[in-house]
């Protein structure tokens, strides 16, 4: 996988963790009234798992090194 900027991965992590937590809370508290508790809770767990995957990518990604080919030489 090619290098993805750390900012984009952080945004994806927060998005998936947030929707996962909200999905689990709604699925366990509000949705049983309407009969959709299992599906909403399951989708919340899937989102939480995607957040964990992007956390893994964030923690194991090698730092981006500057490209030496694009560096200009100083002529003295």
Rosetta silent file (secondary structure, phi, psi, omega in degrees, C-alpha in Angstrom):
SEQUENCE: XXXXXXXXXXXXXXXXXXXXXXXXXXXXXXXXXXXXXXXXXXXXXXXXXXXXXXXXXXXXXXXXXXXXXXXXXXXX
SCORE:     score description
SCORE:     0.000 S_00000001
   1 L     0.000  136.671 -178.612    0.000    0.000    0.000 S_00000001
   2 L   -75.981  168.977 -175.278    1.365    3.391   -0.867 S_00000001
   3 L   -70.045  129.369  175.771    1.966    6.129    1.675 S_00000001
   4 L  -111.976  139.387 -176.875   -1.168    7.885    2.955 S_00000001
   5 L   -62.212  146.211 -176.397   -0.807   11.173    4.799 S_00000001
   6 H   -64.331  -31.810  179.552   -1.035   10.902    8.574 S_00000001
   7 H   -65.055  -44.124 -179.853   -3.760   13.564    8.701 S_00000001
   8 H   -64.292  -39.836  179.261   -6.069   11.586    6.396 S_00000001
   9 H   -66.724  -38.924  177.618   -5.569    8.399    8.400 S_00000001
  10 H   -62.556  -41.975  178.973   -6.328   10.262   11.655 S_00000001
  11 H   -63.393  -43.492  178.601   -9.541   11.663   10.184 S_00000001
  12 H   -64.131  -40.393  177.689  -10.611    8.196    9.017 S_00000001
  13 H   -59.914  -50.181 -178.533   -9.775    6.716   12.431 S_00000001
  14 H   -62.863  -40.035 -179.797  -11.853    9.299   14.272 S_00000001
  15 H   -63.086  -48.048 -178.231  -14.733    8.955   11.821 S_00000001
  16 H   -69.401  -40.489  177.468  -14.918    5.157   12.111 S_00000001
  17 H   -64.222  -42.693 -179.379  -14.453    5.098   15.894 S_00000001
  18 H   -63.210  -48.984 -179.887  -17.094    7.799   16.357 S_00000001
  19 H   -68.628  -31.028  177.258  -19.708    6.164   14.150 S_00000001
  20 H   -66.308  -45.000  179.544  -18.908    2.766   15.644 S_00000001
  21 H   -65.791  -44.201  178.732  -19.451    3.957   19.198 S_00000001
  22 H   -62.716  -41.501  179.223  -22.633    5.826   18.255 S_00000001
  23 H   -62.992  -40.968  178.850  -23.916    2.768   16.357 S_00000001
  24 H   -68.653  -41.500  179.841  -23.302    0.465   19.305 S_00000001
  25 H   -65.424  -46.241  179.412  -24.905    2.842   21.791 S_00000001
  26 H   -64.934  -40.306 -179.875  -27.949    3.453   19.594 S_00000001
  27 H   -65.587  -30.198 -178.707  -28.251   -0.252   18.797 S_00000001
  28 H   -92.941  -17.403 -176.751  -28.218   -1.208   22.456 S_00000001
  29 H  -112.838  -53.350 -171.948  -30.409    1.596   23.839 S_00000001
  30 L   -91.172  -41.287 -172.595  -32.788    3.154   21.302 S_00000001
  31 H   -66.435  -26.737  178.589  -33.143    0.577   18.519 S_00000001
  32 H   -59.320  -23.029  177.647  -34.694   -2.273   20.586 S_00000001
  33 H   -65.361  -36.712 -175.897  -37.875   -0.225   20.652 S_00000001
  34 L   -98.398   -3.187  175.834  -38.092   -0.426   16.851 S_00000001
  35 L    84.317   15.537 -179.645  -36.778   -3.998   16.454 S_00000001
  36 L  -115.599   26.171 -171.283  -33.517   -3.199   14.631 S_00000001
  37 H   -67.480  -40.357 -175.740  -31.092   -3.583   17.520 S_00000001
  38 H   -66.272  -45.353 -176.762  -29.000   -6.483   16.196 S_00000001
  39 H   -67.058  -44.420 -178.907  -28.302   -4.960   12.780 S_00000001
  40 H   -66.739  -40.527  177.677  -27.413   -1.477   14.067 S_00000001
  41 H   -64.313  -42.528  179.012  -25.173   -2.924   16.792 S_00000001
  42 H   -61.600  -43.589  178.865  -23.462   -5.197   14.254 S_00000001
  43 H   -67.108  -32.462  173.926  -22.784   -2.274   11.896 S_00000001
  44 H   -64.392  -39.537  177.625  -21.381   -0.295   14.835 S_00000001
  45 H   -67.203  -38.007  177.097  -18.978   -3.147   15.567 S_00000001
  46 H   -62.763  -44.703  177.651  -17.948   -3.241   11.888 S_00000001
  47 H   -62.654  -39.949  177.916  -17.202    0.500   11.973 S_00000001
  48 H   -63.953  -37.746  176.329  -15.210    0.064   15.170 S_00000001
  49 H   -65.480  -38.510  175.950  -13.210   -2.714   13.469 S_00000001
  50 H   -65.188  -36.992  174.740  -12.462   -0.432   10.514 S_00000001
  51 H   -61.860  -39.947  177.477  -11.222    2.185   12.984 S_00000001
  52 H   -65.445  -37.823  177.708   -8.891   -0.444   14.467 S_00000001
  53 H   -62.937  -44.429  179.397   -7.610   -1.301   10.974 S_00000001
  54 H   -70.086  -27.978  173.102   -6.777    2.342   10.236 S_00000001
  55 H   -65.695  -41.387  176.169   -5.110    2.611   13.646 S_00000001
  56 H   -60.061  -44.909  177.514   -2.932   -0.344   12.667 S_00000001
  57 H   -61.518  -40.875 -178.752   -2.032    1.400    9.390 S_00000001
  58 H   -63.485  -41.495 -175.720   -1.282    4.611   11.276 S_00000001
  59 H   -79.945  -25.233 -176.510    1.033    2.909   13.771 S_00000001
  60 H  -102.499    0.939 -177.031    2.918    0.701   11.295 S_00000001
  61 L   -75.227  135.060  178.186    3.406    3.212    8.477 S_00000001
  62 L   -74.511  147.226  179.840    6.996    4.087    7.687 S_00000001
  63 L   -65.547  145.903 -179.414    7.837    7.786    7.795 S_00000001
  64 L   -78.729  121.447  179.305    7.763    9.558    4.463 S_00000001
  65 L   -92.492  144.947  178.076   11.284   10.442    3.391 S_00000001
  66 L   -65.676  146.166 -178.111   11.920   13.445    1.169 S_00000001
  67 L   -77.347  118.584 -177.587   12.606   12.557   -2.451 S_00000001
  68 H   -72.711  -22.239 -179.051   16.314   13.033   -3.149 S_00000001
  69 H   -70.990  -28.636 -177.183   15.769   13.226   -6.901 S_00000001
  70 H   -88.731   -7.136 -178.406   13.764   16.438   -6.596 S_00000001
  71 L   -74.039  131.579 -179.710   16.285   18.189   -4.367 S_00000001
  72 L   -81.152  144.206  178.890   18.123   20.971   -6.141 S_00000001
  73 L   -87.144  145.836  174.820   21.884   21.030   -6.046 S_00000001
  74 L   -93.094  119.382  178.842   23.757   24.053   -4.823 S_00000001
  75 L   -96.809  119.702  178.957   26.371   25.101   -7.342 S_00000001
  76 L  -105.276    0.000    0.000   29.259   26.996   -5.785 S_00000001
